[in-house]
Amino acid sequence: MWNRGAAALKDVELAIIFGTDHAGGPGRLTPTRQNYATPLGTLPTDRDIVDGLADVLGPSEAFAEELHHINEHSIELAAVWFHYAAGGRTVPVVPILCGSFHQFITGEAGPGQDRAIGAAVDYLREATKGKNTIVIAAGDLAHVGPAFGDPNALNAAAKAAIMDKDSASIEAICVGDADRFFEISRAEEDQKKICGLPPIYMALRYLNGAARGESMGYDQCPADQQAGSIVSIVGALLWGRER
């Protein structure tokens, strides 16, 4: 996926990276003013955009869980791949960790009705207007099996059924439909435990239906020694048009 998109990154001016915050509070969006280091050097955080986002969210709310950036691997891994694919260029980034959407899955209102999420997305669109921007969603799909609290180990038929269900989520991603992507998980009552639900939703919401793409590859990674638990992953590349 990164090799496929590398040519488009030669002129990129900014990267917004939404990542799963596995320890994040419900619905919380957590930016940081700190920079991200990679083996190729440092990706500087665009502090002006981060400070503007903090003003929208409220500084105490925005930075209450900023320390999670120290131990969370989602943005860290994505930053390394992005820096490599961008040819080692020093591109400013806006790193945002995304907390659980559990309250939206179980409640009547979805993230589309959340004031803070809506205000954050509106701000980011305005702040990046006219900039050649890439938005990255760093998160996995299904987490299923005894390793994740399910009672039964997965056999081949169960894994095939998960792949079929994942395909619907992937289709929603590839047509840039944030609401459909979320509603699939809500209809399933999040049985697949998609940890990437918040960052993928946020990336699609930011794109606002102005991007289409395709899956670059799907896999199910064993999550225990018996291969009775899996984490499913997909790489998808979406191409946007001018907003």
C-alpha positions in Angstrom: 0.0 0.0 0.0 2.7 2.5 1.0 4.7 1.7 -2.2 1.6 2.2 -4.3 0.9 5.6 -2.7 4.6 6.8 -2.5 4.4 8.8 -5.8 1.6 10.9 -4.4 3.6 11.7 -1.3 6.4 13.6 -3.0 4.4 16.9 -2.7 2.5 16.2 0.5 2.6 19.2 2.9 0.9 17.7 6.0 -0.1 14.4 7.5 -3.0 14.0 9.9 -2.6 10.7 11.7 -5.6 9.3 13.5 -4.6 6.3 15.7 -6.3 3.9 18.0 -5.9 4.8 21.7 -6.3 1.4 23.3 -6.4 3.1 26.8 -8.4 6.2 25.7 -11.5 7.5 27.3 -14.9 7.2 25.6 -15.0 9.3 22.5 -11.9 11.3 23.4 -9.7 12.9 20.8 -6.2 13.4 22.1 -3.6 15.4 20.1 -0.1 16.2 21.2 2.3 19.1 20.8 5.2 16.6 20.9 7.1 15.5 17.8 7.3 11.9 16.6 10.7 10.4 16.0 11.4 7.7 13.4 14.6 5.9 12.3 14.7 8.5 9.5 14.6 11.5 11.8 11.9 13.6 13.3 8.4 14.4 12.0 7.6 17.8 13.5 4.1 18.3 14.9 2.2 21.2 13.4 1.7 22.9 16.8 -0.5 25.7 15.3 -3.0 23.2 14.1 -2.8 21.2 17.3 -3.3 24.4 19.4 -6.3 25.3 17.3 -7.8 21.9 17.7 -7.2 22.2 21.5 -9.1 25.5 21.5 -12.0 23.7 19.8 -12.0 20.7 22.2 -11.0 22.7 25.2 -7.4 22.5 26.4 -8.1 20.5 29.5 -10.1 18.0 27.5 -7.7 17.8 24.6 -4.6 17.1 26.6 -6.0 15.2 29.6 -4.7 11.9 28.2 -1.7 13.3 26.2 0.7 10.9 28.0 -1.0 8.0 26.2 1.1 9.0 23.1 4.2 7.7 25.0 3.1 4.1 25.1 0.5 3.8 22.2 1.9 2.0 19.2 -0.7 2.9 16.6 0.5 6.3 15.5 4.1 5.4 16.2 4.1 2.6 13.6 2.1 4.6 11.0 4.6 7.5 11.4 7.5 5.2 10.5 5.9 3.9 7.4 4.7 7.3 6.3 8.2 8.9 6.8 9.7 6.1 4.8 7.2 6.3 2.0 7.6 10.1 1.9 11.3 9.5 1.1 12.5 10.7 4.5 11.2 14.2 4.0 10.5 16.3 7.1 6.7 16.6 6.7 4.7 18.2 9.5 2.2 15.9 11.2 -0.9 16.3 13.3 -1.1 13.2 15.6 -4.5 12.4 17.2 -5.3 9.4 19.3 -8.9 8.3 19.3 -10.6 6.8 22.3 -13.3 4.1 22.4 -16.6 4.4 20.5 -18.4 2.0 22.8 -20.9 4.5 24.0 -21.9 5.1 20.4 -22.3 1.4 19.7 -24.5 0.9 22.7 -26.3 4.2 22.8 -28.9 5.8 20.6 -26.7 8.6 19.3 -23.8 7.9 17.0 -20.5 9.8 16.5 -22.2 11.8 13.8 -24.2 13.6 16.5 -21.3 14.2 18.8 -20.6 17.9 19.2 -16.9 17.6 19.9 -16.2 15.2 17.1 -18.1 17.4 14.6 -16.3 20.5 15.8 -12.9 18.9 15.5 -13.5 17.6 12.0 -14.9 21.0 10.9 -11.8 22.7 12.3 -9.4 20.2 10.7 -11.0 20.6 7.3 -10.7 24.4 7.6 -7.2 24.4 9.0 -5.9 22.2 6.1 -7.8 23.9 3.3 -5.4 24.5 0.4 -2.7 22.2 1.8 -1.7 19.0 0.1 -2.7 16.8 3.0 -2.7 13.0 3.6 -4.9 11.6 6.3 -3.9 8.2 7.8 -6.0 5.9 9.9 -3.8 3.7 12.1 -6.0 0.8 13.4 -6.9 -2.8 12.9 -10.2 -4.5 12.2 -11.5 -7.6 14.0 -10.2 -8.9 17.3 -11.9 -12.3 17.8 -11.3 -15.5 19.7 -10.3 -16.5 23.3 -7.4 -14.1 23.3 -10.0 -11.3 23.3 -12.5 -12.8 25.7 -14.6 -14.9 23.3 -15.5 -18.4 24.6 -14.6 -20.5 21.6 -11.5 -20.9 19.4 -12.1 -20.0 15.7 -12.1 -22.8 13.1 -11.8 -22.3 9.4 -15.5 -21.7 8.9 -15.6 -19.1 11.6 -12.6 -17.3 10.1 -14.3 -17.3 6.7 -17.4 -15.8 8.3 -15.4 -13.0 9.8 -13.8 -12.3 6.5 -17.2 -12.0 4.9 -18.3 -9.6 7.6 -15.0 -7.6 7.3 -15.6 -7.3 3.5 -18.7 -5.1 4.2 -16.6 -2.8 6.5 -13.9 -2.7 3.8 -16.4 -1.8 1.1 -17.6 1.1 3.3 -14.0 2.3 3.7 -13.3 2.2 0.0 -16.3 4.3 -0.9 -15.4 6.8 1.8 -18.7 6.3 3.8 -18.0 7.0 7.5 -21.6 6.6 8.6 -22.0 3.2 6.8 -18.7 2.0 8.3 -19.8 2.9 11.8 -23.4 1.5 11.4 -22.0 -1.9 10.3 -20.3 -2.2 13.7 -23.3 -1.0 15.6 -25.6 -3.5 13.8 -23.2 -6.2 14.8 -23.0 -4.8 18.4 -19.3 -4.6 17.8 -18.9 -8.4 18.0 -15.7 -8.2 15.9 -14.3 -5.6 18.4 -12.8 -3.4 15.7 -10.2 -1.4 17.5 -9.7 0.8 14.4 -13.3 1.9 14.4 -12.6 5.4 15.9 -9.6 6.4 13.8 -11.0 4.9 10.5 -14.3 6.7 11.2 -12.5 10.0 11.9 -10.4 9.7 8.7 -13.5 9.0 6.6 -15.4 11.8 8.3 -12.6 14.2 7.6 -12.7 13.2 3.9 -16.4 13.9 3.9 -17.2 11.5 1.0 -14.7 13.2 -1.2 -12.5 10.1 -1.7 -12.7 6.7 -3.3 -10.2 3.8 -3.3 -9.5 0.2 -3.1 -8.2 -2.5 -0.7 -4.5 -3.2 -1.1 -4.8 -6.5 0.8 -6.6 -8.3 3.7 -5.2 -10.8 6.2 -6.0 -12.5 9.5 -3.1 -12.6 11.9 -3.0 -15.3 14.5 -3.3 -13.9 18.0 -2.5 -17.0 20.1 -0.3 -20.0 19.7 -3.2 -22.2 18.7 -4.3 -19.8 15.9 -7.8 -19.9 17.5 -7.8 -16.1 17.8 -7.2 -13.6 15.1 -6.7 -9.9 14.4 -7.8 -9.0 10.9 -6.1 -6.2 9.0 -6.5 -4.3 5.7 -4.6 -1.7 3.8 -6.7 0.6 1.8 -5.7 3.6 -0.3 -8.2 6.3 -1.0 -7.7 9.1 -3.5 -9.4 12.4 -2.7 -10.5 15.3 -4.9 -10.5 18.9 -4.1 -13.0 19.8 -1.3 
